[in-house]
Amino acid sequence: MVRISRIPSPKQPIQETSARVEIFSGWKEIANYLRKGVRTVQRYERKLGMPIHRLAGKTAGGVVATRDELDGWVTAGSVRSNSVRREWPTGQTNRIGARFLQIDSEIALTFCSLALGANDEEKRRRTTQSARKAYDTIMRLRKGIKLTDAQKGKLDANLQRLKSELRRLGEGL
């Protein structure tokens, strides 16, 4: 860590320049200060916008960071991370979630078919229970996933069939 006194600017009175700026030079010093590993800190910079300065505007090479900026980022990040978890973070994750709902609805329909064709009462009960759990999961997760019109149409059709078959199996919806 390097301690540098602020250089007085023509507009600043001399008394204000006595404050010290703490600068961390390199990934290792930054990681030690944050009590994290070097790769974790590099990921924070890349994915979470941790304030890092590169010399001469280069995209790789040596890095520096100030204690004040890092402290401010950590404080602001704790508020930000709580709100991020409530939403699907990216379009790719949203697409995966939509695909999961579609596949889960098809699996639930398969369980219903197995239950309707089962001769064994215990097998019928278990497969009906699995289909019902899948239906409940789909309904809960669906609220947080944005669906295209096509995805919504396919999922709604599967859910209508699923509800109908669950009713035939004695499940109240």
N, C-alpha and C positions, 0 to 999 in steps of 0.2 A: 504494500500500500504506500502510495506517495502522498505526502501532504504538501499542498501548494497554496501559498497565500494568493488571494485574489489580486490581480493587477488593477491598480486604480484607473478608473476611466475619468475622462475630463469632467463628466457630469456628476461623479460621485464624490462626496466629501471624503477626506482621508480617514476619518474615524471608522467608516463602514468597511474598510479594506482589511481590518484586523481579523475578520472571520476566516476560518480555514476551510478549504474544500478538500474532502477526502476522496481520492481517486484510486480505484482498484485497477491495476494494470494486468490484463490477461484473464483467461477463463478460470484459472486455478484460484486466483485471489477472489474473484467474484463468487465462485462456487463455495469457497471457504467462508466467506462472509455470510452467504445465504444458508450455509450448512447443508449443501446439496452436492451431488456429483457434477463433474464438468459436463457430461453429456446431458444431464437433466437441465442444467442452466442453459446450454446451447439450444435445447428444445424449447425452453421458456422464451428465449429470444425469438426463435423462428416461429413458434405457434401462438404465443401469448403476448408478443410485443414488448418483452422486457427491454427497458431503455439501455441500449449498448451503443457506444460510439466507435466507429472504425476510423483509423487514421487515413487521411487523404481521400475519404469517400470510397474506399475500396470495399468490395463485397466479401473478401476473405482476408485473413491475416490477423494482425494484432487488434485487440479490443481494449477499451477502457470504459469504466462506468463510475459515476459518482455515488457516494453513499446516500445523499439526499434523494436523488432520482430513484435509486433502488428501493429505499424505504417508502417513498411515495407510491411506487408501483406495487409493492407488496401490500400496502394498506388498501389501495384501490382495487387490487386483484381479489381480495377476500370478499368484497361486496359483489364484484362482477361474477365470481365463480358460483355463488349461490343462485344467481338468476339464470345462468347459462344452463344449468342442469334441468330446468323445467321444460325446455324446448329441444326439438331435434336440432342439432347444431349445424348440419349441412344438408344440401340437397341430396348428396349421395346417401347419407344416413336415412333421410326421409324416403328415398327410393327403396332402400333395403327394408325399411319398416313396412312400406306398402306391399312389397313382395312377400314379406313374412306373413302379413295378414291374409293375403291370398292363399298362400300355401297352407297356413293353419286352418283356414276355412275348408280347404279340400281334405285335409287330414280329418277334421271333425266330421265331414260328410262320410268319409270312409268308415270311421268309428260307428256312425249311425247305421250304415249299411250292415256292418258286422253284427251290431246289436240286434237289428231287425231279423237277421238270418240265424241268430244263435238259438240253439235248442237248450243249452245249459243256462239256467237262470242266473248263476253267479257270473258267467261270462257276459251275459246280457247287461247285468247291473254295472259291471266294471267298465265295459265299453261305452255304455250310456253316460256314466260318470265322466269318462275321459272326454267325450264329445261335449258335454255340458261345460266342463272346465275350459275347453278350447273356445267355446262360444263366449263365455264370460270374459276370458282374456282378450279376445278380439274386440269385444265391445268396450272394454276398459282402455286398451291401447289405441283404438281407432281415434279417440278424441285428440291425441297429440300428433297425429300423422296427417299431413296434407295429401289428399288423393286427387289425381286428375279425374276428369269425367269418366274416362274409360275404366280406370281402376275402381272408381266408386261404383260404376254400373256392374262390373264383374263381382265385386265383393258383395254388393247388395243382393244380387241374384243368388249367390251362394248362401248368404245369411237367411234369405227367405226359405230356401230349401232346407237349410239346417233347422230353422225354427219349426217348420212343418214336421220334419222327421223326429225332432225331440219331443214334440207334442204327441206324436204317435207312440213314442216310447214312454209316455206318462210324465214327462217333464213339464212342469208349469213354468211358462215364461211370462 
